[in-house]
Amino acid sequence: MKQFLFAIILIGTLMSCKNTGKNKNNQDDSAGSEIMENKTVEQMAANYVAIDSDEALVAASLMAAPAASRDGCKVIGYNMAGEFVTFREGANEFIVLTDNPKQSGFNAACYHKSLEPFMARGRELRAEGKTGPEIFDIREEEAKSGKLDMGKPGATLHIYYGESDRYNPETHEVEGAHYRYVVYLPFATAESTGLPENPIGPNHPWIMNPGTHRAHIMISPLHNDKKE
């Protein structure tokens, strides 16, 4: 009988030790995962550096273009010295307008080349000191008269923007940057497109500036950290 009781006590002790070992291992695994996760975040943060050269500026700004088209885009914009230049000529349908390094944050654009007269006119008027509303009215009148070419209906504008001016030299991604897309349909309306004049939900397209030369479909994808 004593031997039987001793055997039961021994078995219970061994099982208790085994369970304690498992709990310890689980705690170690959890702590290890947390350390690895923190290291990953730190490593990602360490990969971002200042955009401090024309090469870096172009590389980061090309992220505004579709990946398959980046090699053939024409690239224009302000260089690090503050001069508006052509960084390179292009061979496809896209023009990339680099971020202005003299302004805070990051804002690069990629648009269909048929939109260049419209975009160039805007840059010209801004250089003359015209305000946003003045530029809108001038281009509206010129577009209606046929003086200003608004490009092909359905021409797109891709915007890559964010609050940071740092990027990853390996991936060329700008820290915390997001995308927004525009499809130009001059003088289109809610009635002609079937789109609402205001967004009705996340990721939902809508028409902005309806009935004017700047009528366009707005598409603002949800940020990755907000997707379900």
N, C-alpha and C positions, 0 to 999 in steps of 0.2 A: 504494500500500500504506500509506504514511504517512497519507494522507488517510482511509483506511478505519479505521486504528487510532485516529486522532484523533476520528472520528465516534463510535466505540464508547465511548471515554473520556468524551466530551461527554454522550452519552446516559445513561451510568451516573451521572455527576455530577448531571444534572438529576433523575433518578429518586430519587437519595439525598436531594436537597434537598426534593423533593415529599413523600417519606415522613416526613422530619423535621418538615415543616410539619404533616402530618396528626397525628403524635404530639403535637405541641405543642397543636394544636387540641383533641385528645381530652383532654389534661391540663387545658386551660383549661375545657372543658365540665364535666369532673368536679369541678374546684374550684368552678366556678360553681354546680353543683347542690348541692354541700355547703354553700356559703354561703347559698343560697336556703333549704335545709332548716333550717339553724340559725336563720335569720331567722324562718321560720314558727314554729318552736318557741318562740322568744323572744316573738313577737307573741302567740301563744296564751297564754303564761304572763302576759304583760302585761295580758291581757284579764280576768284574775281579780282581783276586789277583795273586800274584807271585806263580809260581810252585816251591815250596821250600821243598818238601818232596818226598820220593820214592812213597808214595801212590798217591800223586797228579800227579807225573810224569807218572805213569802207567795209571791212570784214563784218563788223557788227551791224552796219546799215543794210547789208545784203540779206540779213535775216528777214527783212520785210518782204522779200520776194519769195515766190514758191520755190521750194528746194530744187526742183528739176530745172528751173530757169535761171538760177543765180549765176552760172558761169557765163551766160550770154547777155546779161543786162548791161545797158548803158548806165554809168554812174556819174551823177553830177551833185553839186552842193558846195557848201562852205568847207574849206580845208581848215587845218588847225591854226593857220595864220589869219583866218577871217576873210579869205578871198573866195569868190564864187568861181569854181573851176569845173572842168570836165575831167574827172579822174580817169575815165576810160570810155571808149566807144563801145557800142553794143551790137549784137547780131540777132537779137530776137525782138519780141513785141513789147518788152518792158523797159522802163526807165526807173532807176532807183535814185531818190533824192535823199542824200545822207542827213543824218542828224546835224543840227547846228551846234558845234562844240562850245560856242560862246553863250549858249542858253542852258539853263539848269535842266536836269532830267535828260531823257532820251526820247527822240521822236523822229523816226525814219519812215519813208514812204516808198512804195513801189506802185507805179501806175502804167496803164496801157499807153503806148507812145502816141496814140491818136489824141490823147488828152493834153499833150504838151502845149499847144497854143493857149488853151484855157489856163493851164498851170503857169506858163511863162508870163501871161498877161497879169496874173495875180502878183507874181514876184515883181514885175515892172511897176505896178501901181503901188505896192508896198514900199518899194525903193523911193518912190516919189513922195512918200509920206501920207498916202491916203489911208483912211481908217477902214475897218472891216465893212461897215455899212456902205461907205462910199465905193469900195471895190465891188461890192455886191451890185449896187445900182448901175455902175458903169458897165460891168460885164453883162448885166441883164439887158441893158439897152443895146449893147453891141451884138449880143447873141440873137436878139429878136430881129435886128436889122440885117443879120447875116454877115456882119463884119467879123465876128468872132466865131471861129470853128470850135464847136463843142465836142468834137470827136465822134466816134462810133457809139450809137445807143447800146448800152450794156457794157461799155468799157469799165474796167474795174480799178479800184484804188485799194491797196493793202497798206495798213498802218501798223507799225511795230513801235510800241511806246511804253514808257515806265518812268518812275521817279528817280531811278539810279542812273549814274553815268559810268558804271563799271561793267566789264564783260569778262567772259571766260575765254582766254586765248585759244583753248583747244576746241571748244564747241562754237565759239563766237556768239553765244547767247548772252543777252544783256540781263543783268540781275533783276529779277522780278518783272520783266517786260511781258506785255500781253499783245494780242492781235485785235484789230477791228477791220471790217471790210465794208467797202462802199461800191455800189453798182450805179453808175450814172445813167439816168434816163431823162434827159432834158424835157421839161414841160409836162412830165407825167403827173398823174394825180392818183388819189386813192381809188377813184372810180375806174381809171384806165388800167390800174394794176391789181386792184382787189386787196391792196395792203392797207393797214390802218395808218393813221397819221401820227400815232404814238405807240411805243412798244407796249404790248399787252401781256408780256411774260418773258422770263429769261430765255435768251437765245432766239427770240422771235423777231423776224425781219419786219421793218416798217419803213414808210416813205417819209423823207425829210425834205423840206422846202418844196412841197408839191406845187405844180403849176408854174414853176420858175425854171430859169436856165440851169439852176443848181439842183433840180429835183434828183434825188438819189435814194436808193434802197440802202438802209443801214443794217448791218449785221454785227452785233457785238457778242462774240462767244463768251460763255461763262469762263472765268478763270479756273485753272486746274484745281485750286484749293477750295472751290465752291461747287464743284461737280458732285452729284450724288453717286 
